[in-house]
């Protein structure tokens, strides 16, 4: 059996690593989960400028993704609804209502030019075998912007999870520009549903944000919800309002949903209720306001890492410089190769070097004749000289091209190549400025795209006054107590104790001196003839001095205990007096007098004695009482003062 535990440990670690790295958590470099990367790779491969059936894209993607269409289709719909990297055609669902997309066979998509600009460069992409070894897929795309912040993502892995909020693409790129130019920048979430966001506790993507719906209260008798808080749909927000109304926390006449491509939920208010006084209740008791905790966990260099928004921007600013440098160097190399071949072609044709091969009878002789023909022109050819591969290229030039060779056209082409090489050298010397220029070009393209609203920000950043539910709800529920039956609650036939709210907690001091803090309920047994019942408000109780007059068990001597009830555990029973003692009186006045009457006994002349409660110090809850006299008490009566 000794080998089983290591076997399970190894298998679990392999499974956990697979889920973390290859399924649930996005990579920092391109901001994509594996399924999203494979979808984009499939679209790049299929791209011909036309729309493709989503079902076809899914089928193509299954060559790379081993988990089937059930995971590919939803991921593609989510990716397409970001309106950045995939063009849509057909019903891809409604972000506001939460309606699902049509079946994959009915909807179409294609990759956008922006996706090609950001991700696509096969020559710089690292490739690996697909899961079955039949195809090659990208390990990571060389992304030029921090896609993980633009897209936002949520994922649950083994032992860890990530929740990254989406940010405005132009804000993200401008932050990257600020980073490259050494300026300060701040970056906050932007949601496709609009609304408001309070980022005072955002903490760089590892704290929490408060999101709110946008409300129109211009009509005092109705409220219009025109934008949703992130994470809510019209259905969920209507359900939350309906639940709050049934619980008595809102007073509304009706609610209607007129949402199409824009959110419009109308709340008609009850008679005597007005919009301004209902707003706080909507924020307190419905999804019109929500708190969202965030955790910026990504895969960085093959390992899960918790990072911050600013660190992501700095990482991608450096990555952009590296990627653009590699692209420029690669283009320069290709241009130099092209220029070298064009130079060889020009000399080969202009100087009629091809004539020297007419008398040669062997391949070696032909090759030597060509190389020998270039010897007078080696200075013009340059340090690379003439290789065997160059000779093979020249020998493959068709006769038609030689006969139609245009010297001036060839010289113009070579001049353009040289000009471009010079331009690339200038960019390499000023690579940061070139990177900034590239990003500004991306911003210009996004702003020109009206289909995505020009990349305009949708969510307004601001600070909210915290709405405390207890303060918003009205105390209009009657708390009753039947002293004969001993039942307490809102559904009890007895005397009215107080008007309370559903959030209030109730303190009951029973006849035997035991007290309990409990939630408000319809009916709870606390015993007959309870001494004190009221709302257990911490601030109020901290200022309330309870005076308990009781007589000791056995001796019957009167004692006084003055204390403050501060901390407690809900629904737990506590004793104010020693076990077996009999409580004679409980009072909450800070100053009052009381009379203790004694049991008549032989030779006892004084049968009653007056005391002032405020003459005795306030002590801890667990402290014992102070003995008032060494006579057996019969009862205690409190005075008016």
C-alpha positions as CSV (number, residue, x, y, z in Angstrom):
1,X,0.0,0.0,0.0
2,X,3.0,2.3,0.4
3,X,3.1,3.1,-3.3
4,X,-0.5,4.2,-3.5
5,X,-0.1,7.6,-1.7
6,X,2.8,8.8,-3.9
7,X,0.8,7.6,-6.9
8,X,-2.3,9.7,-5.9
9,X,-0.1,12.7,-4.9
10,X,1.6,12.7,-8.3
11,X,-1.7,12.2,-10.3
12,X,-3.4,15.0,-8.3
13,X,-0.5,17.4,-8.8
14,X,-0.5,16.7,-12.5
15,X,-4.3,17.2,-12.7
16,X,-4.1,20.4,-10.7
17,X,-1.3,21.8,-12.8
18,X,-3.2,20.9,-16.0
19,X,-6.4,22.7,-14.8
20,X,-4.4,25.8,-13.6
21,X,-2.2,26.2,-16.7
22,X,-4.2,24.7,-19.5
23,X,-7.8,25.4,-18.7
24,X,-8.9,28.0,-16.1
25,X,-6.2,30.7,-15.7
26,X,-5.2,33.1,-18.6
27,X,-1.6,33.7,-19.5
28,X,-0.2,37.1,-18.9
29,X,1.6,37.3,-22.3
30,X,-1.5,37.1,-24.5
31,X,-4.3,37.3,-21.9
32,X,-6.0,34.2,-23.3
33,X,-7.1,30.9,-21.9
34,X,-6.1,27.9,-24.1
35,X,-9.6,27.5,-25.6
36,X,-9.7,31.2,-26.6
37,X,-6.2,30.9,-28.1
38,X,-7.2,27.9,-30.1
39,X,-10.4,29.6,-31.3
40,X,-8.4,32.6,-32.6
41,X,-5.8,30.3,-34.1
42,X,-8.6,28.5,-36.0
43,X,-10.0,31.8,-37.2
44,X,-6.6,32.9,-38.4
45,X,-6.2,29.7,-40.4
46,X,-9.7,29.9,-41.9
47,X,-9.6,33.6,-42.6
48,X,-10.5,34.6,-46.1
49,X,-12.3,37.8,-45.4
50,X,-15.7,36.2,-45.3
51,X,-17.9,35.0,-42.4
52,X,-17.8,31.4,-41.3
53,X,-20.5,29.4,-39.6
54,X,-19.7,29.1,-35.9
55,X,-20.3,25.4,-36.2
56,X,-17.5,25.2,-38.8
57,X,-15.1,27.2,-36.6
58,X,-15.9,24.9,-33.7
59,X,-15.2,21.8,-35.8
60,X,-11.9,23.3,-37.0
61,X,-11.0,24.2,-33.4
62,X,-11.6,20.6,-32.2
63,X,-8.4,19.7,-34.0
64,X,-6.6,21.6,-31.3
65,X,-8.9,21.6,-28.2
66,X,-9.5,18.1,-26.7
67,X,-12.6,19.0,-24.7
68,X,-15.1,19.2,-27.5
69,X,-17.7,21.6,-28.7
70,X,-19.4,22.0,-25.3
71,X,-16.5,24.1,-24.1
72,X,-15.6,25.7,-27.5
73,X,-19.1,27.2,-28.4
74,X,-19.7,29.2,-25.2
75,X,-16.1,30.4,-25.2
76,X,-16.4,31.6,-28.8
77,X,-19.7,33.4,-28.0
78,X,-18.1,35.2,-24.9
79,X,-15.1,36.2,-27.0
80,X,-17.3,37.5,-29.8
81,X,-19.4,39.5,-27.4
82,X,-16.3,41.5,-26.3
83,X,-16.6,43.3,-29.7
84,X,-12.8,43.4,-30.3
85,X,-11.3,40.4,-31.9
86,X,-14.3,38.6,-33.6
87,X,-16.9,40.0,-35.9
88,X,-20.4,38.7,-35.4
89,X,-23.3,38.0,-37.6
90,X,-26.5,36.6,-36.2
91,X,-27.9,36.2,-32.7
92,X,-25.0,36.0,-30.2
93,X,-27.3,36.5,-27.3
94,X,-28.2,39.6,-25.3
95,X,-25.7,40.9,-22.8
96,X,-28.4,42.8,-21.0
97,X,-31.2,40.2,-20.7
98,X,-29.0,37.2,-20.4
99,X,-30.6,35.5,-23.4
100,X,-28.5,32.7,-25.0
101,X,-27.0,32.8,-28.4
102,X,-28.6,30.9,-31.3
103,X,-27.3,27.4,-32.2
104,X,-23.8,27.4,-33.8
105,X,-25.2,26.4,-37.2
106,X,-27.2,29.7,-37.4
107,X,-24.6,32.3,-36.5
108,X,-21.4,33.4,-38.2
109,X,-18.1,35.0,-37.3
110,X,-14.7,36.0,-38.6
111,X,-11.6,37.4,-37.1
112,X,-11.2,41.2,-37.0
113,X,-8.3,43.3,-38.4
114,X,-7.6,44.4,-34.8
115,X,-7.0,40.8,-33.8
116,X,-4.4,40.4,-36.6
117,X,-2.7,43.6,-35.6
118,X,-2.5,42.5,-31.9
119,X,-1.9,38.7,-32.1
120,X,-1.0,37.5,-35.6
121,X,2.7,37.0,-36.5
122,X,3.4,33.3,-37.3
123,X,7.1,34.0,-37.7
124,X,7.5,35.2,-34.1
125,X,5.0,32.7,-32.6
126,X,6.3,29.7,-30.7
127,X,4.6,26.5,-31.9
128,X,3.9,23.1,-30.3
129,X,2.2,19.8,-31.3
130,X,-1.5,19.6,-30.8
131,X,-2.9,17.1,-28.3
132,X,-3.0,14.3,-30.9
133,X,0.3,15.2,-32.6
134,X,-1.3,15.7,-36.0
135,X,-1.2,19.5,-36.0
136,X,0.8,22.5,-34.7
137,X,-0.8,25.1,-32.5
138,X,0.6,28.4,-30.9
139,X,2.0,28.1,-27.4
140,X,1.4,31.8,-26.9
141,X,0.5,34.7,-29.2
142,X,3.0,37.6,-29.2
143,X,0.3,40.1,-28.0
144,X,1.1,43.8,-28.3
145,X,-1.4,45.0,-25.7
146,X,-2.4,43.7,-22.2
147,X,-5.4,41.7,-23.5
148,X,-6.0,40.2,-20.0
149,X,-7.1,43.6,-18.8
150,X,-9.1,44.5,-21.9
151,X,-11.0,41.2,-21.9
152,X,-11.5,40.5,-18.2
153,X,-11.7,36.9,-17.1
154,X,-13.1,34.6,-14.5
155,X,-11.8,31.1,-13.8
156,X,-11.8,28.5,-11.0
157,X,-8.9,26.1,-10.9
158,X,-7.7,23.6,-8.2
159,X,-7.0,25.5,-5.1
160,X,-7.0,28.9,-6.7
161,X,-9.3,31.2,-8.8
162,X,-9.0,34.4,-10.8
163,X,-11.4,37.3,-11.4
164,X,-10.1,40.1,-13.5
165,X,-12.5,42.9,-14.4
166,X,-12.6,44.2,-18.0
167,X,-11.1,47.6,-18.7
168,X,-11.6,50.0,-21.6
169,X,-9.3,49.2,-24.5
170,X,-8.3,52.8,-25.2
171,X,-7.7,53.5,-21.5
172,X,-5.4,50.4,-21.4
173,X,-3.4,51.4,-24.5
174,X,-3.1,55.0,-23.2
175,X,-1.8,53.6,-19.9
176,X,0.8,51.6,-21.9
177,X,1.8,54.7,-23.7
178,X,2.1,56.6,-20.4
179,X,4.3,53.8,-19.1
180,X,6.6,53.9,-22.1
181,X,7.0,57.7,-21.8
182,X,7.6,57.6,-18.1
183,X,4.3,59.2,-17.0
184,X,2.0,58.3,-14.2
185,X,-1.2,56.4,-15.0
186,X,-4.3,55.1,-13.3
187,X,-6.5,52.4,-14.7
188,X,-9.9,51.4,-13.6
189,X,-12.6,48.9,-14.8
190,X,-15.0,49.6,-17.6
191,X,-18.0,47.4,-18.1
192,X,-20.0,46.7,-21.2
193,X,-23.3,47.1,-19.3
194,X,-22.3,50.7,-18.2
195,X,-23.4,51.8,-14.8
196,X,-21.2,53.3,-12.1
197,X,-18.2,51.9,-10.3
198,X,-16.5,52.9,-7.0
199,X,-12.9,52.0,-7.1
200,X,-11.8,53.3,-3.7
201,X,-10.9,49.8,-2.6
202,X,-9.8,48.4,-6.0
203,X,-6.2,48.0,-4.8
204,X,-4.7,47.4,-8.3
205,X,-7.1,44.6,-9.1
206,X,-6.8,42.7,-5.8
207,X,-9.5,44.3,-3.7
208,X,-13.1,45.0,-4.4
209,X,-15.3,47.4,-6.3
210,X,-18.8,48.6,-5.7
211,X,-21.0,48.8,-8.9
212,X,-24.3,50.5,-9.3
213,X,-27.1,50.7,-11.9
214,X,-27.8,54.0,-13.5
215,X,-31.2,55.3,-12.4
216,X,-33.4,58.0,-13.9
217,X,-35.4,59.7,-11.1
218,X,-36.6,62.7,-13.0
219,X,-40.2,61.5,-12.6
220,X,-41.1,61.5,-8.9
221,X,-43.5,58.6,-9.3
222,X,-41.4,56.2,-11.2
223,X,-37.7,55.1,-11.5
224,X,-36.1,54.1,-14.8
225,X,-33.1,51.7,-14.7
226,X,-31.1,52.7,-17.9
227,X,-27.8,50.9,-17.3
228,X,-27.0,47.7,-15.3
229,X,-24.3,47.0,-12.7
230,X,-21.7,44.6,-13.9
231,X,-22.7,40.9,-13.4
232,X,-26.4,41.6,-13.5
233,X,-29.0,41.0,-16.2
234,X,-32.5,42.6,-16.5
235,X,-34.0,39.3,-15.3
236,X,-31.8,39.0,-12.2
237,X,-32.3,42.7,-11.3
238,X,-36.1,42.5,-11.7
239,X,-36.2,39.3,-9.5
240,X,-34.2,41.1,-6.8
241,X,-36.6,44.1,-6.9
242,X,-39.6,41.8,-6.7
243,X,-38.1,39.9,-3.8
244,X,-37.4,43.1,-1.9
245,X,-41.0,44.3,-2.5
246,X,-42.5,41.1,-1.2
247,X,-40.3,41.3,1.9
248,X,-41.7,44.8,2.5
249,X,-38.4,46.6,1.9
250,X,-39.7,48.5,-1.1
251,X,-43.1,49.8,-1.9
252,X,-43.8,49.6,-5.6
253,X,-46.9,49.4,-7.7
254,X,-45.4,47.4,-10.6
255,X,-42.3,46.8,-12.7
256,X,-42.0,46.5,-16.5
257,X,-39.1,45.6,-18.7
258,X,-38.8,47.4,-22.1
259,X,-35.2,46.4,-22.8
260,X,-34.2,45.9,-26.4
261,X,-30.7,47.0,-27.5
262,X,-30.8,49.4,-24.6
263,X,-31.7,48.8,-21.0
264,X,-35.1,50.2,-19.8
265,X,-36.7,48.9,-16.7
266,X,-39.6,50.9,-15.3
267,X,-40.5,50.8,-11.6
268,X,-43.8,52.4,-10.8
269,X,-44.0,53.5,-7.2
270,X,-46.8,52.9,-4.7
271,X,-49.1,55.8,-3.7
272,X,-47.4,58.2,-1.3
273,X,-43.9,56.9,-2.2
274,X,-41.5,59.0,-4.2
275,X,-38.4,58.3,-6.3
276,X,-35.8,60.1,-4.2
277,X,-36.8,58.3,-1.0
278,X,-36.7,54.9,-2.8
279,X,-33.3,55.1,-4.4
280,X,-31.4,54.2,-1.2
281,X,-33.6,51.2,-0.7
282,X,-32.9,50.0,-4.2
283,X,-29.2,50.2,-3.6
284,X,-29.5,48.5,-0.2
285,X,-31.8,45.6,-0.9
286,X,-31.6,44.8,-4.7
287,X,-28.9,44.1,-7.3
288,X,-28.9,47.8,-8.2
289,X,-25.8,47.9,-6.1
290,X,-23.3,45.1,-5.7
291,X,-19.8,44.5,-4.3
292,X,-17.4,42.5,-6.5
293,X,-14.2,41.0,-5.1
294,X,-11.4,40.7,-7.6
295,X,-8.2,38.7,-7.8
296,X,-5.7,39.3,-10.5
297,X,-4.2,35.9,-10.9
298,X,-2.4,35.0,-14.2
299,X,0.1,32.5,-15.5
300,X,3.5,34.2,-15.8
301,X,6.5,32.3,-17.1
302,X,4.6,29.0,-16.6
303,X,3.6,29.7,-13.0
304,X,0.5,31.2,-11.4
305,X,1.2,34.7,-10.0
306,X,-1.0,37.3,-8.3
307,X,-0.1,40.6,-9.8
308,X,-1.5,44.1,-10.2
309,X,-3.0,46.2,-13.0
310,X,0.1,48.5,-13.0
311,X,2.5,45.6,-13.1
312,X,0.6,44.1,-16.0
313,X,0.9,47.4,-17.9
314,X,4.6,47.6,-17.2
315,X,5.2,44.0,-18.3
316,X,3.4,44.6,-21.6
317,X,5.1,47.9,-22.3
318,X,8.4,46.0,-22.1
319,X,7.0,43.1,-24.1
320,X,5.7,45.5,-26.8
321,X,9.2,46.9,-27.3
322,X,10.7,43.4,-27.6
323,X,8.0,42.3,-30.1
324,X,8.3,45.4,-32.3
325,X,12.1,45.1,-32.2
326,X,11.9,41.4,-33.3
327,X,9.4,42.4,-36.1
328,X,11.7,45.2,-37.3
329,X,14.8,43.0,-37.2
330,X,13.0,40.2,-39.0
331,X,11.7,42.6,-41.7
332,X,15.2,44.1,-42.1
333,X,16.7,40.6,-42.5
334,X,14.1,39.7,-45.1
335,X,14.6,43.0,-47.0
336,X,18.4,42.5,-47.0
337,X,17.9,39.0,-48.4
338,X,15.6,40.4,-51.0
339,X,18.0,43.2,-51.9
340,X,20.9,40.8,-52.2
341,X,18.9,38.6,-54.6
342,X,17.8,41.6,-56.6
343,X,21.4,42.7,-56.9
344,X,22.5,39.3,-58.1
345,X,19.6,39.1,-60.5
346,X,20.4,42.5,-62.0
347,X,24.1,41.7,-62.5
348,X,23.3,38.1,-63.7
349,X,21.0,39.6,-66.4
350,X,22.6,42.9,-67.2
351,X,26.1,41.4,-67.6
352,X,24.8,38.3,-69.4
353,X,26.5,35.9,-67.0
354,X,23.9,33.4,-68.0
355,X,25.7,33.1,-71.4
356,X,28.7,31.4,-69.7
357,X,26.6,28.3,-68.8
358,X,25.7,27.5,-72.5
359,X,28.9,25.4,-73.1
360,X,28.9,23.6,-69.7
361,X,27.8,20.0,-69.6
362,X,27.8,19.3,-65.9
363,X,26.0,20.8,-63.0
364,X,29.3,21.5,-61.3
365,X,30.5,23.3,-64.4
366,X,27.4,25.4,-64.6
367,X,27.7,26.4,-60.9
368,X,31.4,27.3,-61.2
369,X,30.8,29.3,-64.4
370,X,28.2,31.4,-62.6
371,X,30.4,32.0,-59.6
372,X,33.3,32.9,-61.9
373,X,31.1,35.3,-63.8
374,X,30.4,37.3,-60.6
375,X,34.1,37.7,-59.6
376,X,34.4,41.2,-61.3
377,X,31.3,42.4,-59.5
378,X,32.0,41.1,-55.9
379,X,32.4,44.6,-54.6
380,X,29.0,45.4,-55.8
381,X,27.5,42.2,-54.5
382,X,28.8,42.9,-51.0
383,X,30.4,40.8,-48.2
384,X,27.8,38.0,-48.5
385,X,29.3,37.0,-51.9
386,X,27.6,34.4,-54.1
387,X,26.5,31.1,-52.4
388,X,25.4,27.8,-53.9
389,X,21.8,28.7,-52.9
390,X,22.1,32.0,-54.7
391,X,23.3,30.2,-57.9
392,X,20.3,27.8,-57.7
393,X,18.0,30.8,-57.4
394,X,19.5,32.5,-60.4
395,X,19.4,29.4,-62.5
396,X,15.6,29.0,-61.8
397,X,14.9,32.4,-63.4
398,X,12.7,31.7,-66.5
399,X,13.8,32.9,-70.0
400,X,10.6,35.1,-70.3
401,X,11.7,37.1,-67.2
402,X,15.2,37.6,-68.6
403,X,13.9,38.8,-71.9
404,X,11.4,41.2,-70.3
405,X,13.8,42.4,-67.6
406,X,13.4,46.1,-66.9
407,X,16.6,47.7,-65.5
408,X,14.9,50.9,-64.4
409,X,12.1,49.1,-62.7
410,X,14.6,46.8,-60.9
411,X,16.6,49.9,-59.7
412,X,13.4,51.5,-58.4
413,X,12.5,48.4,-56.4
414,X,16.0,48.2,-54.9
415,X,15.8,51.9,-54.0
416,X,12.5,51.3,-52.2
417,X,14.0,48.4,-50.3
418,X,17.0,50.5,-49.3
419,X,14.8,53.3,-48.2
420,X,12.7,50.9,-46.1
421,X,15.9,49.5,-44.5
422,X,17.0,53.0,-43.6
423,X,13.6,53.7,-42.1
424,X,13.8,50.4,-40.1
425,X,17.2,51.4,-38.8
426,X,15.8,54.7,-37.6
427,X,12.9,52.9,-35.8
428,X,15.3,50.5,-34.1
429,X,17.3,53.4,-32.8
430,X,14.2,55.1,-31.5
431,X,12.2,51.9,-30.6
432,X,10.3,53.5,-27.7
433,X,9.0,56.3,-29.9
434,X,8.1,53.8,-32.6
435,X,6.2,51.7,-30.0
436,X,4.2,54.8,-28.9
437,X,3.5,55.6,-32.5
438,X,2.3,52.0,-33.1
439,X,-0.1,52.2,-30.1
440,X,-1.5,55.5,-31.3
441,X,-2.2,53.9,-34.6
442,X,-4.1,51.2,-32.9
443,X,-6.1,53.8,-30.9
444,X,-7.0,55.6,-34.2
445,X,-8.3,52.4,-35.7
446,X,-10.4,51.6,-32.7
447,X,-11.9,55.1,-32.6
448,X,-12.7,54.9,-36.3
449,X,-14.7,51.6,-35.7
450,X,-18.2,52.7,-35.1
451,X,-19.4,49.1,-34.7
452,X,-17.8,49.0,-31.3
453,X,-18.7,52.6,-30.4
454,X,-15.3,53.9,-31.1
455,X,-14.0,52.3,-28.0
456,X,-15.7,54.9,-25.8
457,X,-15.8,54.3,-22.0
458,X,-19.2,53.1,-20.8
459,X,-18.8,53.0,-17.0
460,X,-18.5,56.1,-14.9
461,X,-16.0,56.1,-12.1
462,X,-17.0,57.8,-8.8
463,X,-17.2,57.4,-5.1
464,X,-20.4,56.3,-3.5
465,X,-21.9,57.1,-0.1
466,X,-22.2,53.7,1.6
467,X,-25.8,52.7,2.0
468,X,-26.4,50.8,5.2
469,X,-29.4,48.5,4.9
470,X,-30.3,48.9,8.6
471,X,-30.5,52.7,8.2
472,X,-32.6,52.5,5.0
473,X,-35.3,50.1,6.1
474,X,-38.2,51.6,8.1
475,X,-39.0,50.4,11.6
476,X,-42.7,49.6,10.9
477,X,-43.0,46.0,12.2
478,X,-44.7,45.6,15.6
479,X,-42.9,43.5,18.1
480,X,-45.4,42.1,20.6
481,X,-45.0,40.2,23.9
482,X,-47.6,38.1,25.7
483,X,-46.5,38.1,29.4
484,X,-48.9,35.3,30.3
485,X,-47.9,32.8,27.7
486,X,-44.3,34.0,27.4
487,X,-44.3,34.3,23.6
488,X,-42.5,37.1,21.8
489,X,-42.6,38.0,18.1
490,X,-44.3,39.8,15.2
491,X,-47.1,37.3,15.0
492,X,-48.1,37.2,18.7
493,X,-51.3,38.4,20.3
494,X,-50.0,40.6,23.1
495,X,-48.8,44.0,24.2
496,X,-46.8,46.1,21.7
497,X,-43.2,46.4,22.8
498,X,-41.7,48.4,20.0
499,X,-41.7,49.1,16.2
500,X,-38.7,47.3,14.7
501,X,-37.2,46.4,11.3
502,X,-36.4,42.9,9.9
503,X,-32.7,43.7,10.5
504,X,-33.1,44.4,14.2
505,X,-31.9,42.0,16.9
506,X,-33.9,41.6,20.1
507,X,-32.6,41.4,23.7
508,X,-34.8,39.6,26.2
509,X,-34.0,39.4,29.9
510,X,-36.0,36.5,31.4
511,X,-37.6,36.3,34.8
512,X,-34.7,34.2,36.2
513,X,-32.1,36.8,35.1
514,X,-31.0,34.9,32.0
515,X,-30.6,37.1,28.8
516,X,-30.4,36.2,25.1
517,X,-29.8,38.2,21.9
518,X,-31.9,36.8,19.1
519,X,-33.1,37.6,15.5
520,X,-36.5,39.0,15.0
521,X,-39.0,36.1,14.5
522,X,-42.7,35.6,14.2
523,X,-43.0,33.7,17.4
524,X,-40.3,32.8,20.1
525,X,-40.8,31.6,23.7
526,X,-38.9,33.7,26.2
527,X,-40.9,32.8,29.3
528,X,-43.7,34.6,31.3
529,X,-43.1,37.9,33.1
530,X,-39.8,38.8,31.4
531,X,-38.0,41.7,33.0
532,X,-36.9,43.6,29.9
533,X,-37.4,43.3,26.1
534,X,-36.0,45.7,23.5
535,X,-33.8,46.2,20.4
536,X,-30.2,45.0,20.8
537,X,-28.5,47.9,19.1
538,X,-24.8,47.7,20.0
539,X,-24.3,51.5,20.2
540,X,-27.4,52.0,22.3
541,X,-26.6,49.0,24.6
542,X,-23.0,50.2,25.1
543,X,-24.5,53.3,26.8
544,X,-27.3,51.5,28.7
545,X,-26.6,50.6,32.3
546,X,-28.6,47.6,33.5
547,X,-29.3,47.6,37.3
548,X,-30.3,44.1,38.7
549,X,-31.5,43.8,42.2
550,X,-31.7,40.2,43.4
551,X,-31.5,38.1,46.5
552,X,-28.9,35.4,47.1
553,X,-29.7,31.7,47.0
554,X,-29.9,30.3,50.5
555,X,-29.4,33.4,52.6
556,X,-31.9,35.6,50.7
557,X,-29.7,38.7,51.3
558,X,-30.4,41.5,48.8
559,X,-27.6,42.4,46.2
560,X,-27.2,44.9,43.5
561,X,-25.3,44.5,40.2
562,X,-24.8,47.3,37.6
563,X,-23.3,46.3,34.2
564,X,-23.3,47.1,30.5
565,X,-24.1,44.4,27.9
566,X,-21.5,44.7,25.1
567,X,-20.4,41.6,23.3
568,X,-22.5,38.5,22.7
569,X,-23.0,35.4,20.5
570,X,-26.4,35.2,18.8
571,X,-29.0,32.9,20.4
572,X,-26.7,32.0,23.3
573,X,-28.1,32.2,26.9
574,X,-26.2,34.3,29.5
575,X,-26.9,34.9,33.2
576,X,-26.8,38.3,34.8
577,X,-27.1,36.8,38.3
578,X,-25.6,33.7,40.1
579,X,-27.4,30.4,39.5
580,X,-30.4,30.0,41.9
581,X,-30.6,33.7,42.7
582,X,-34.0,35.4,42.6
583,X,-34.3,38.6,40.6
584,X,-36.4,41.3,42.4
585,X,-36.1,44.2,39.9
586,X,-34.4,45.2,36.7
587,X,-33.9,48.8,35.7
588,X,-32.1,50.8,32.9
589,X,-32.3,54.3,34.4
590,X,-28.8,55.7,35.2
591,X,-30.1,57.2,38.5
592,X,-33.0,56.1,40.6
593,X,-33.8,55.1,44.2
594,X,-35.3,51.8,45.3
595,X,-36.6,50.3,48.5
596,X,-35.8,46.8,49.8
597,X,-38.5,45.3,52.1
598,X,-37.3,42.6,54.4
599,X,-39.0,39.4,55.6
600,X,-40.4,40.1,59.2
601,X,-38.5,38.3,61.8
602,X,-38.3,38.5,65.7
603,X,-36.2,41.4,66.9
604,X,-36.1,42.9,63.4
605,X,-37.0,46.5,63.8
606,X,-36.2,47.9,60.3
607,X,-38.5,46.2,57.8
608,X,-37.6,48.5,54.8
609,X,-34.5,50.4,53.6
610,X,-33.9,52.9,50.8
611,X,-30.9,52.8,48.5
612,X,-29.6,54.9,45.6
613,X,-28.7,52.8,42.5
614,X,-26.1,55.3,41.3
615,X,-24.1,55.0,44.5
616,X,-22.8,51.7,43.2
617,X,-20.2,51.3,40.6
618,X,-20.8,49.7,37.2
619,X,-18.9,46.4,37.0
620,X,-18.3,43.7,34.4
621,X,-20.9,41.2,33.2
622,X,-19.1,38.3,35.0
623,X,-18.5,40.2,38.2
624,X,-20.6,39.3,41.2
625,X,-23.2,41.6,42.8
626,X,-22.7,43.9,45.9
627,X,-24.5,42.8,49.0
628,X,-26.9,45.5,50.3
629,X,-27.6,44.1,53.7
630,X,-27.5,41.0,55.9
631,X,-31.2,40.7,56.1
632,X,-33.5,38.4,54.1
633,X,-35.2,40.4,51.4
634,X,-38.9,40.0,50.5
635,X,-39.1,42.3,47.5
636,X,-37.7,45.5,46.0
637,X,-39.6,48.5,44.8
638,X,-38.1,51.2,42.5
639,X,-38.9,54.8,43.0
640,X,-39.8,57.3,40.3
641,X,-36.5,59.1,40.7
